[in-house]
Amino acid sequence: MSGDQFDVLYEEGANNDRCMPICLHPFWVGQPNRFKHLKRAFEYIAKHDDVWLTTGDKVNDWYRERYV
């Protein structure tokens, strides 16, 4: 997971809504030596203003409430 990807989407999100799905596989996140990197990425993302950490279901609900 690249911090650069988040940084670009965050900057673009100032003018247009952006979504950065993060797909997690248990083999990857289930390894103790890898989890620290995921944790660090989420901490970096969460420290920014106006970021919504959520699930795909919640994004779907949000969209349907506004556009369907």
mmCIF file of the N, C-alpha and C atoms, coordinates in Angstrom:
data_MODEL
# 
_entry.id   MODEL 
# 
loop_
_atom_site.group_PDB 
_atom_site.id 
_atom_site.type_symbol 
_atom_site.label_atom_id 
_atom_site.label_alt_id 
_atom_site.label_comp_id 
_atom_site.label_asym_id 
_atom_site.label_entity_id 
_atom_site.label_seq_id 
_atom_site.pdbx_PDB_ins_code 
_atom_site.Cartn_x 
_atom_site.Cartn_y 
_atom_site.Cartn_z 
_atom_site.occupancy 
_atom_site.B_iso_or_equiv 
_atom_site.pdbx_formal_charge 
_atom_site.auth_seq_id 
_atom_site.auth_comp_id 
_atom_site.auth_asym_id 
_atom_site.auth_atom_id 
_atom_site.pdbx_PDB_model_num 
ATOM 1   N N  . MET A 1 1  ? 0.856   -1.167  0.000  1.00 0.00 ? 1  MET A N  1 
ATOM 2   C CA . MET A 1 1  ? 0.000   0.000   0.000  1.00 0.00 ? 1  MET A CA 1 
ATOM 3   C C  . MET A 1 1  ? 0.895   1.221   0.000  1.00 0.00 ? 1  MET A C  1 
ATOM 4   N N  . SER A 1 2  ? 0.660   2.072   -0.935 1.00 0.00 ? 2  SER A N  1 
ATOM 5   C CA . SER A 1 2  ? 1.540   3.217   -1.099 1.00 0.00 ? 2  SER A CA 1 
ATOM 6   C C  . SER A 1 2  ? 0.953   4.470   -0.473 1.00 0.00 ? 2  SER A C  1 
ATOM 7   N N  . GLY A 1 3  ? 1.763   5.147   0.329  1.00 0.00 ? 3  GLY A N  1 
ATOM 8   C CA . GLY A 1 3  ? 1.347   6.441   0.857  1.00 0.00 ? 3  GLY A CA 1 
ATOM 9   C C  . GLY A 1 3  ? 1.164   7.445   -0.271 1.00 0.00 ? 3  GLY A C  1 
ATOM 10  N N  . ASP A 1 4  ? 1.930   7.267   -1.349 1.00 0.00 ? 4  ASP A N  1 
ATOM 11  C CA . ASP A 1 4  ? 1.805   8.166   -2.494 1.00 0.00 ? 4  ASP A CA 1 
ATOM 12  C C  . ASP A 1 4  ? 0.409   8.092   -3.096 1.00 0.00 ? 4  ASP A C  1 
ATOM 13  N N  . GLN A 1 5  ? -0.138  6.893   -3.197 1.00 0.00 ? 5  GLN A N  1 
ATOM 14  C CA . GLN A 1 5  ? -1.487  6.729   -3.743 1.00 0.00 ? 5  GLN A CA 1 
ATOM 15  C C  . GLN A 1 5  ? -2.485  7.501   -2.885 1.00 0.00 ? 5  GLN A C  1 
ATOM 16  N N  . PHE A 1 6  ? -2.418  7.347   -1.591 1.00 0.00 ? 6  PHE A N  1 
ATOM 17  C CA . PHE A 1 6  ? -3.328  8.065   -0.712 1.00 0.00 ? 6  PHE A CA 1 
ATOM 18  C C  . PHE A 1 6  ? -3.125  9.570   -0.850 1.00 0.00 ? 6  PHE A C  1 
ATOM 19  N N  . ASP A 1 7  ? -1.886  10.018  -0.875 1.00 0.00 ? 7  ASP A N  1 
ATOM 20  C CA . ASP A 1 7  ? -1.606  11.456  -0.958 1.00 0.00 ? 7  ASP A CA 1 
ATOM 21  C C  . ASP A 1 7  ? -2.210  12.076  -2.214 1.00 0.00 ? 7  ASP A C  1 
ATOM 22  N N  . VAL A 1 8  ? -2.104  11.393  -3.340 1.00 0.00 ? 8  VAL A N  1 
ATOM 23  C CA . VAL A 1 8  ? -2.679  11.912  -4.587 1.00 0.00 ? 8  VAL A CA 1 
ATOM 24  C C  . VAL A 1 8  ? -4.196  11.964  -4.485 1.00 0.00 ? 8  VAL A C  1 
ATOM 25  N N  . LEU A 1 9  ? -4.814  10.886  -4.004 1.00 0.00 ? 9  LEU A N  1 
ATOM 26  C CA . LEU A 1 9  ? -6.271  10.862  -3.885 1.00 0.00 ? 9  LEU A CA 1 
ATOM 27  C C  . LEU A 1 9  ? -6.769  11.881  -2.872 1.00 0.00 ? 9  LEU A C  1 
ATOM 28  N N  . TYR A 1 10 ? -6.027  12.074  -1.809 1.00 0.00 ? 10 TYR A N  1 
ATOM 29  C CA . TYR A 1 10 ? -6.413  13.061  -0.795 1.00 0.00 ? 10 TYR A CA 1 
ATOM 30  C C  . TYR A 1 10 ? -6.383  14.461  -1.390 1.00 0.00 ? 10 TYR A C  1 
ATOM 31  N N  . GLU A 1 11 ? -5.351  14.759  -2.150 1.00 0.00 ? 11 GLU A N  1 
ATOM 32  C CA . GLU A 1 11 ? -5.250  16.083  -2.787 1.00 0.00 ? 11 GLU A CA 1 
ATOM 33  C C  . GLU A 1 11 ? -6.380  16.273  -3.797 1.00 0.00 ? 11 GLU A C  1 
ATOM 34  N N  . GLU A 1 12 ? -6.638  15.268  -4.628 1.00 0.00 ? 12 GLU A N  1 
ATOM 35  C CA . GLU A 1 12 ? -7.727  15.351  -5.600 1.00 0.00 ? 12 GLU A CA 1 
ATOM 36  C C  . GLU A 1 12 ? -9.082  15.458  -4.898 1.00 0.00 ? 12 GLU A C  1 
ATOM 37  N N  . GLY A 1 13 ? -9.198  14.848  -3.731 1.00 0.00 ? 13 GLY A N  1 
ATOM 38  C CA . GLY A 1 13 ? -10.451 14.848  -2.991 1.00 0.00 ? 13 GLY A CA 1 
ATOM 39  C C  . GLY A 1 13 ? -10.868 16.214  -2.473 1.00 0.00 ? 13 GLY A C  1 
ATOM 40  N N  . ALA A 1 14 ? -9.977  17.176  -2.524 1.00 0.00 ? 14 ALA A N  1 
ATOM 41  C CA . ALA A 1 14 ? -10.339 18.533  -2.112 1.00 0.00 ? 14 ALA A CA 1 
ATOM 42  C C  . ALA A 1 14 ? -11.381 19.117  -3.065 1.00 0.00 ? 14 ALA A C  1 
ATOM 43  N N  . ASN A 1 15 ? -11.396 18.646  -4.309 1.00 0.00 ? 15 ASN A N  1 
ATOM 44  C CA . ASN A 1 15 ? -12.319 19.172  -5.317 1.00 0.00 ? 15 ASN A CA 1 
ATOM 45  C C  . ASN A 1 15 ? -13.346 18.151  -5.795 1.00 0.00 ? 15 ASN A C  1 
ATOM 46  N N  . ASN A 1 16 ? -13.030 16.893  -5.674 1.00 0.00 ? 16 ASN A N  1 
ATOM 47  C CA . ASN A 1 16 ? -13.914 15.816  -6.125 1.00 0.00 ? 16 ASN A CA 1 
ATOM 48  C C  . ASN A 1 16 ? -13.813 14.660  -5.138 1.00 0.00 ? 16 ASN A C  1 
ATOM 49  N N  . ASP A 1 17 ? -14.951 14.036  -4.851 1.00 0.00 ? 17 ASP A N  1 
ATOM 50  C CA . ASP A 1 17 ? -14.919 12.883  -3.953 1.00 0.00 ? 17 ASP A CA 1 
ATOM 51  C C  . ASP A 1 17 ? -14.022 11.795  -4.525 1.00 0.00 ? 17 ASP A C  1 
ATOM 52  N N  . ARG A 1 18 ? -13.301 11.133  -3.657 1.00 0.00 ? 18 ARG A N  1 
ATOM 53  C CA . ARG A 1 18 ? -12.403 10.048  -4.050 1.00 0.00 ? 18 ARG A CA 1 
ATOM 54  C C  . ARG A 1 18 ? -12.597 8.867   -3.118 1.00 0.00 ? 18 ARG A C  1 
ATOM 55  N N  . CYS A 1 19 ? -12.326 7.686   -3.635 1.00 0.00 ? 19 CYS A N  1 
ATOM 56  C CA . CYS A 1 19 ? -12.433 6.460   -2.852 1.00 0.00 ? 19 CYS A CA 1 
ATOM 57  C C  . CYS A 1 19 ? -11.162 5.654   -3.065 1.00 0.00 ? 19 CYS A C  1 
ATOM 58  N N  . MET A 1 20 ? -10.608 5.145   -1.994 1.00 0.00 ? 20 MET A N  1 
ATOM 59  C CA . MET A 1 20 ? -9.421  4.305   -2.090 1.00 0.00 ? 20 MET A CA 1 
ATOM 60  C C  . MET A 1 20 ? -9.721  2.970   -1.415 1.00 0.00 ? 20 MET A C  1 
ATOM 61  N N  . PRO A 1 21 ? -10.240 2.014   -2.179 1.00 0.00 ? 21 PRO A N  1 
ATOM 62  C CA . PRO A 1 21 ? -10.504 0.715   -1.574 1.00 0.00 ? 21 PRO A CA 1 
ATOM 63  C C  . PRO A 1 21 ? -9.201  0.016   -1.211 1.00 0.00 ? 21 PRO A C  1 
ATOM 64  N N  . ILE A 1 22 ? -9.204  -0.636  -0.085 1.00 0.00 ? 22 ILE A N  1 
ATOM 65  C CA . ILE A 1 22 ? -8.046  -1.402  0.366  1.00 0.00 ? 22 ILE A CA 1 
ATOM 66  C C  . ILE A 1 22 ? -8.514  -2.839  0.558  1.00 0.00 ? 22 ILE A C  1 
ATOM 67  N N  . CYS A 1 23 ? -8.102  -3.705  -0.343 1.00 0.00 ? 23 CYS A N  1 
ATOM 68  C CA . CYS A 1 23 ? -8.497  -5.117  -0.282 1.00 0.00 ? 23 CYS A CA 1 
ATOM 69  C C  . CYS A 1 23 ? -7.482  -5.870  0.571  1.00 0.00 ? 23 CYS A C  1 
ATOM 70  N N  . LEU A 1 24 ? -7.975  -6.577  1.553  1.00 0.00 ? 24 LEU A N  1 
ATOM 71  C CA . LEU A 1 24 ? -7.100  -7.280  2.490  1.00 0.00 ? 24 LEU A CA 1 
ATOM 72  C C  . LEU A 1 24 ? -7.309  -8.781  2.382  1.00 0.00 ? 24 LEU A C  1 
ATOM 73  N N  . HIS A 1 25 ? -6.237  -9.502  2.265  1.00 0.00 ? 25 HIS A N  1 
ATOM 74  C CA . HIS A 1 25 ? -6.280  -10.965 2.229  1.00 0.00 ? 25 HIS A CA 1 
ATOM 75  C C  . HIS A 1 25 ? -5.716  -11.480 3.546  1.00 0.00 ? 25 HIS A C  1 
ATOM 76  N N  . PRO A 1 26 ? -6.374  -12.436 4.179  1.00 0.00 ? 26 PRO A N  1 
ATOM 77  C CA . PRO A 1 26 ? -5.903  -12.930 5.477  1.00 0.00 ? 26 PRO A CA 1 
ATOM 78  C C  . PRO A 1 26 ? -4.453  -13.429 5.456  1.00 0.00 ? 26 PRO A C  1 
ATOM 79  N N  . PHE A 1 27 ? -4.016  -13.954 4.332  1.00 0.00 ? 27 PHE A N  1 
ATOM 80  C CA . PHE A 1 27 ? -2.631  -14.418 4.267  1.00 0.00 ? 27 PHE A CA 1 
ATOM 81  C C  . PHE A 1 27 ? -1.663  -13.254 4.447  1.00 0.00 ? 27 PHE A C  1 
ATOM 82  N N  . TRP A 1 28 ? -2.035  -12.096 3.895  1.00 0.00 ? 28 TRP A N  1 
ATOM 83  C CA . TRP A 1 28 ? -1.153  -10.932 3.998  1.00 0.00 ? 28 TRP A CA 1 
ATOM 84  C C  . TRP A 1 28 ? -1.235  -10.297 5.380  1.00 0.00 ? 28 TRP A C  1 
ATOM 85  N N  . VAL A 1 29 ? -2.421  -9.968  5.819  1.00 0.00 ? 29 VAL A N  1 
ATOM 86  C CA . VAL A 1 29 ? -2.547  -9.250  7.095  1.00 0.00 ? 29 VAL A CA 1 
ATOM 87  C C  . VAL A 1 29 ? -2.446  -10.162 8.297  1.00 0.00 ? 29 VAL A C  1 
ATOM 88  N N  . GLY A 1 30 ? -2.536  -11.464 8.075  1.00 0.00 ? 30 GLY A N  1 
ATOM 89  C CA . GLY A 1 30 ? -2.452  -12.401 9.178  1.00 0.00 ? 30 GLY A CA 1 
ATOM 90  C C  . GLY A 1 30 ? -1.025  -12.715 9.613  1.00 0.00 ? 30 GLY A C  1 
ATOM 91  N N  . GLN A 1 31 ? -0.060  -12.198 8.916  1.00 0.00 ? 31 GLN A N  1 
ATOM 92  C CA . GLN A 1 31 ? 1.339   -12.448 9.242  1.00 0.00 ? 31 GLN A CA 1 
ATOM 93  C C  . GLN A 1 31 ? 1.841   -11.352 10.181 1.00 0.00 ? 31 GLN A C  1 
ATOM 94  N N  . PRO A 1 32 ? 2.353   -11.716 11.341 1.00 0.00 ? 32 PRO A N  1 
ATOM 95  C CA . PRO A 1 32 ? 2.792   -10.705 12.310 1.00 0.00 ? 32 PRO A CA 1 
ATOM 96  C C  . PRO A 1 32 ? 3.810   -9.710  11.751 1.00 0.00 ? 32 PRO A C  1 
ATOM 97  N N  . ASN A 1 33 ? 4.692   -10.164 10.885 1.00 0.00 ? 33 ASN A N  1 
ATOM 98  C CA . ASN A 1 33 ? 5.704   -9.258  10.351 1.00 0.00 ? 33 ASN A CA 1 
ATOM 99  C C  . ASN A 1 33 ? 5.142   -8.300  9.308  1.00 0.00 ? 33 ASN A C  1 
ATOM 100 N N  . ARG A 1 34 ? 3.938   -8.542  8.841  1.00 0.00 ? 34 ARG A N  1 
ATOM 101 C CA . ARG A 1 34 ? 3.322   -7.666  7.842  1.00 0.00 ? 34 ARG A CA 1 
ATOM 102 C C  . ARG A 1 34 ? 2.289   -6.723  8.448  1.00 0.00 ? 34 ARG A C  1 
ATOM 103 N N  . PHE A 1 35 ? 1.696   -7.124  9.553  1.00 0.00 ? 35 PHE A N  1 
ATOM 104 C CA . PHE A 1 35 ? 0.618   -6.332  10.134 1.00 0.00 ? 35 PHE A CA 1 
ATOM 105 C C  . PHE A 1 35 ? 1.084   -4.931  10.519 1.00 0.00 ? 35 PHE A C  1 
ATOM 106 N N  . LYS A 1 36 ? 2.319   -4.797  10.977 1.00 0.00 ? 36 LYS A N  1 
ATOM 107 C CA . LYS A 1 36 ? 2.800   -3.480  11.394 1.00 0.00 ? 36 LYS A CA 1 
ATOM 108 C C  . LYS A 1 36 ? 2.767   -2.477  10.243 1.00 0.00 ? 36 LYS A C  1 
ATOM 109 N N  . HIS A 1 37 ? 2.954   -2.944  9.013  1.00 0.00 ? 37 HIS A N  1 
ATOM 110 C CA . HIS A 1 37 ? 2.915   -2.040  7.867  1.00 0.00 ? 37 HIS A CA 1 
ATOM 111 C C  . HIS A 1 37 ? 1.485   -1.580  7.579  1.00 0.00 ? 37 HIS A C  1 
ATOM 112 N N  . LEU A 1 38 ? 0.546   -2.495  7.699  1.00 0.00 ? 38 LEU A N  1 
ATOM 113 C CA . LEU A 1 38 ? -0.859  -2.134  7.521  1.00 0.00 ? 38 LEU A CA 1 
ATOM 114 C C  . LEU A 1 38 ? -1.288  -1.148  8.600  1.00 0.00 ? 38 LEU A C  1 
ATOM 115 N N  . LYS A 1 39 ? -0.906  -1.421  9.832  1.00 0.00 ? 39 LYS A N  1 
ATOM 116 C CA . LYS A 1 39 ? -1.231  -0.526  10.948 1.00 0.00 ? 39 LYS A CA 1 
ATOM 117 C C  . LYS A 1 39 ? -0.667  0.871   10.696 1.00 0.00 ? 39 LYS A C  1 
ATOM 118 N N  . ARG A 1 40 ? 0.558   0.943   10.262 1.00 0.00 ? 40 ARG A N  1 
ATOM 119 C CA . ARG A 1 40 ? 1.199   2.230   9.994  1.00 0.00 ? 40 ARG A CA 1 
ATOM 120 C C  . ARG A 1 40 ? 0.465   2.982   8.874  1.00 0.00 ? 40 ARG A C  1 
ATOM 121 N N  . ALA A 1 41 ? 0.042   2.252   7.847  1.00 0.00 ? 41 ALA A N  1 
ATOM 122 C CA . ALA A 1 41 ? -0.687  2.874   6.746  1.00 0.00 ? 41 ALA A CA 1 
ATOM 123 C C  . ALA A 1 41 ? -2.016  3.453   7.224  1.00 0.00 ? 41 ALA A C  1 
ATOM 124 N N  . PHE A 1 42 ? -2.766  2.674   8.019  1.00 0.00 ? 42 PHE A N  1 
ATOM 125 C CA . PHE A 1 42 ? -4.045  3.174   8.527  1.00 0.00 ? 42 PHE A CA 1 
ATOM 126 C C  . PHE A 1 42 ? -3.853  4.363   9.469  1.00 0.00 ? 42 PHE A C  1 
ATOM 127 N N  . GLU A 1 43 ? -2.828  4.340   10.271 1.00 0.00 ? 43 GLU A N  1 
ATOM 128 C CA . GLU A 1 43 ? -2.553  5.478   11.154 1.00 0.00 ? 43 GLU A CA 1 
ATOM 129 C C  . GLU A 1 43 ? -2.244  6.725   10.335 1.00 0.00 ? 43 GLU A C  1 
ATOM 130 N N  . TYR A 1 44 ? -1.483  6.568   9.274  1.00 0.00 ? 44 TYR A N  1 
ATOM 131 C CA . TYR A 1 44 ? -1.154  7.699   8.400  1.00 0.00 ? 44 TYR A CA 1 
ATOM 132 C C  . TYR A 1 44 ? -2.418  8.270   7.761  1.00 0.00 ? 44 TYR A C  1 
ATOM 133 N N  . ILE A 1 45 ? -3.250  7.392   7.226  1.00 0.00 ? 45 ILE A N  1 
ATOM 134 C CA . ILE A 1 45 ? -4.484  7.822   6.564  1.00 0.00 ? 45 ILE A CA 1 
ATOM 135 C C  . ILE A 1 45 ? -5.429  8.485   7.565  1.00 0.00 ? 45 ILE A C  1 
ATOM 136 N N  . ALA A 1 46 ? -5.586  7.891   8.735  1.00 0.00 ? 46 ALA A N  1 
ATOM 137 C CA . ALA A 1 46 ? -6.549  8.375   9.730  1.00 0.00 ? 46 ALA A CA 1 
ATOM 138 C C  . ALA A 1 46 ? -6.185  9.736   10.307 1.00 0.00 ? 46 ALA A C  1 
ATOM 139 N N  . LYS A 1 47 ? -4.929  10.134  10.239 1.00 0.00 ? 47 LYS A N  1 
ATOM 140 C CA . LYS A 1 47 ? -4.539  11.420  10.823 1.00 0.00 ? 47 LYS A CA 1 
ATOM 141 C C  . LYS A 1 47 ? -4.935  12.612  9.954  1.00 0.00 ? 47 LYS A C  1 
ATOM 142 N N  . HIS A 1 48 ? -5.426  12.357  8.758  1.00 0.00 ? 48 HIS A N  1 
ATOM 143 C CA . HIS A 1 48 ? -5.839  13.431  7.856  1.00 0.00 ? 48 HIS A CA 1 
ATOM 144 C C  . HIS A 1 48 ? -7.286  13.824  8.127  1.00 0.00 ? 48 HIS A C  1 
ATOM 145 N N  . ASP A 1 49 ? -7.583  15.097  7.923  1.00 0.00 ? 49 ASP A N  1 
ATOM 146 C CA . ASP A 1 49 ? -8.943  15.597  8.088  1.00 0.00 ? 49 ASP A CA 1 
ATOM 147 C C  . ASP A 1 49 ? -9.830  15.108  6.942  1.00 0.00 ? 49 ASP A C  1 
ATOM 148 N N  . ASP A 1 50 ? -11.111 14.978  7.225  1.00 0.00 ? 50 ASP A N  1 
ATOM 149 C CA . ASP A 1 50 ? -12.125 14.640  6.222  1.00 0.00 ? 50 ASP A CA 1 
ATOM 150 C C  . ASP A 1 50 ? -11.869 13.308  5.521  1.00 0.00 ? 50 ASP A C  1 
ATOM 151 N N  . VAL A 1 51 ? -11.368 12.328  6.252  1.00 0.00 ? 51 VAL A N  1 
ATOM 152 C CA . VAL A 1 51 ? -11.188 10.982  5.725  1.00 0.00 ? 51 VAL A CA 1 
ATOM 153 C C  . VAL A 1 51 ? -12.193 10.083  6.420  1.00 0.00 ? 51 VAL A C  1 
ATOM 154 N N  . TRP A 1 52 ? -12.893 9.295   5.634  1.00 0.00 ? 52 TRP A N  1 
ATOM 155 C CA . TRP A 1 52 ? -13.912 8.396   6.162  1.00 0.00 ? 52 TRP A CA 1 
ATOM 156 C C  . TRP A 1 52 ? -13.394 6.969   6.049  1.00 0.00 ? 52 TRP A C  1 
ATOM 157 N N  . LEU A 1 53 ? -13.027 6.373   7.158  1.00 0.00 ? 53 LEU A N  1 
ATOM 158 C CA . LEU A 1 53 ? -12.621 4.970   7.185  1.00 0.00 ? 53 LEU A CA 1 
ATOM 159 C C  . LEU A 1 53 ? -13.879 4.149   7.408  1.00 0.00 ? 53 LEU A C  1 
ATOM 160 N N  . THR A 1 54 ? -14.239 3.346   6.431  1.00 0.00 ? 54 THR A N  1 
ATOM 161 C CA . THR A 1 54 ? -15.517 2.654   6.482  1.00 0.00 ? 54 THR A CA 1 
ATOM 162 C C  . THR A 1 54 ? -15.452 1.336   5.724  1.00 0.00 ? 54 THR A C  1 
ATOM 163 N N  . THR A 1 55 ? -16.592 0.727   5.534  1.00 0.00 ? 55 THR A N  1 
ATOM 164 C CA . THR A 1 55 ? -16.687 -0.535  4.797  1.00 0.00 ? 55 THR A CA 1 
ATOM 165 C C  . THR A 1 55 ? -17.365 -0.298  3.447  1.00 0.00 ? 55 THR A C  1 
ATOM 166 N N  . GLY A 1 56 ? -17.250 -1.274  2.570  1.00 0.00 ? 56 GLY A N  1 
ATOM 167 C CA . GLY A 1 56 ? -17.921 -1.185  1.274  1.00 0.00 ? 56 GLY A CA 1 
ATOM 168 C C  . GLY A 1 56 ? -19.429 -1.080  1.420  1.00 0.00 ? 56 GLY A C  1 
ATOM 169 N N  . ASP A 1 57 ? -19.985 -1.772  2.392  1.00 0.00 ? 57 ASP A N  1 
ATOM 170 C CA . ASP A 1 57 ? -21.430 -1.697  2.628  1.00 0.00 ? 57 ASP A CA 1 
ATOM 171 C C  . ASP A 1 57 ? -21.864 -0.284  2.990  1.00 0.00 ? 57 ASP A C  1 
ATOM 172 N N  . LYS A 1 58 ? -21.082 0.385   3.821  1.00 0.00 ? 58 LYS A N  1 
ATOM 173 C CA . LYS A 1 58 ? -21.436 1.758   4.230  1.00 0.00 ? 58 LYS A CA 1 
ATOM 174 C C  . LYS A 1 58 ? -21.322 2.723   3.051  1.00 0.00 ? 58 LYS A C  1 
ATOM 175 N N  . VAL A 1 59 ? -20.350 2.520   2.187  1.00 0.00 ? 59 VAL A N  1 
ATOM 176 C CA . VAL A 1 59 ? -20.224 3.356   0.987  1.00 0.00 ? 59 VAL A CA 1 
ATOM 177 C C  . VAL A 1 59 ? -21.440 3.135   0.096  1.00 0.00 ? 59 VAL A C  1 
ATOM 178 N N  . ASN A 1 60 ? -21.846 1.892   -0.053 1.00 0.00 ? 60 ASN A N  1 
ATOM 179 C CA . ASN A 1 60 ? -23.031 1.577   -0.842 1.00 0.00 ? 60 ASN A CA 1 
ATOM 180 C C  . ASN A 1 60 ? -24.269 2.258   -0.263 1.00 0.00 ? 60 ASN A C  1 
ATOM 181 N N  . ASP A 1 61 ? -24.442 2.187   1.045  1.00 0.00 ? 61 ASP A N  1 
ATOM 182 C CA . ASP A 1 61 ? -25.575 2.850   1.698  1.00 0.00 ? 61 ASP A CA 1 
ATOM 183 C C  . ASP A 1 61 ? -25.546 4.350   1.451  1.00 0.00 ? 61 ASP A C  1 
ATOM 184 N N  . TRP A 1 62 ? -24.378 4.952   1.601  1.00 0.00 ? 62 TRP A N  1 
ATOM 185 C CA . TRP A 1 62 ? -24.219 6.400   1.387  1.00 0.00 ? 62 TRP A CA 1 
ATOM 186 C C  . TRP A 1 62 ? -24.615 6.772   -0.032 1.00 0.00 ? 62 TRP A C  1 
ATOM 187 N N  . TYR A 1 63 ? -24.136 6.010   -1.001 1.00 0.00 ? 63 TYR A N  1 
ATOM 188 C CA . TYR A 1 63 ? -24.438 6.286   -2.408 1.00 0.00 ? 63 TYR A CA 1 
ATOM 189 C C  . TYR A 1 63 ? -25.939 6.157   -2.677 1.00 0.00 ? 63 TYR A C  1 
ATOM 190 N N  . ARG A 1 64 ? -26.537 5.072   -2.206 1.00 0.00 ? 64 ARG A N  1 
ATOM 191 C CA . ARG A 1 64 ? -27.959 4.842   -2.476 1.00 0.00 ? 64 ARG A CA 1 
ATOM 192 C C  . ARG A 1 64 ? -28.848 5.901   -1.825 1.00 0.00 ? 64 ARG A C  1 
ATOM 193 N N  . GLU A 1 65 ? -28.457 6.411   -0.673 1.00 0.00 ? 65 GLU A N  1 
ATOM 194 C CA . GLU A 1 65 ? -29.229 7.467   -0.024 1.00 0.00 ? 65 GLU A CA 1 
ATOM 195 C C  . GLU A 1 65 ? -29.229 8.751   -0.842 1.00 0.00 ? 65 GLU A C  1 
ATOM 196 N N  . ARG A 1 66 ? -28.189 8.977   -1.612 1.00 0.00 ? 66 ARG A N  1 
ATOM 197 C CA . ARG A 1 66 ? -28.046 10.243  -2.328 1.00 0.00 ? 66 ARG A CA 1 
ATOM 198 C C  . ARG A 1 66 ? -28.396 10.172  -3.816 1.00 0.00 ? 66 ARG A C  1 
ATOM 199 N N  . TYR A 1 67 ? -28.191 9.025   -4.436 1.00 0.00 ? 67 TYR A N  1 
ATOM 200 C CA . TYR A 1 67 ? -28.262 8.977   -5.892 1.00 0.00 ? 67 TYR A CA 1 
ATOM 201 C C  . TYR A 1 67 ? -29.222 7.957   -6.476 1.00 0.00 ? 67 TYR A C  1 
ATOM 202 N N  . VAL A 1 68 ? -29.817 7.115   -5.653 1.00 0.00 ? 68 VAL A N  1 
ATOM 203 C CA . VAL A 1 68 ? -30.717 6.099   -6.222 1.00 0.00 ? 68 VAL A CA 1 
ATOM 204 C C  . VAL A 1 68 ? -32.138 6.397   -5.840 1.00 0.00 ? 68 VAL A C  1 
# 
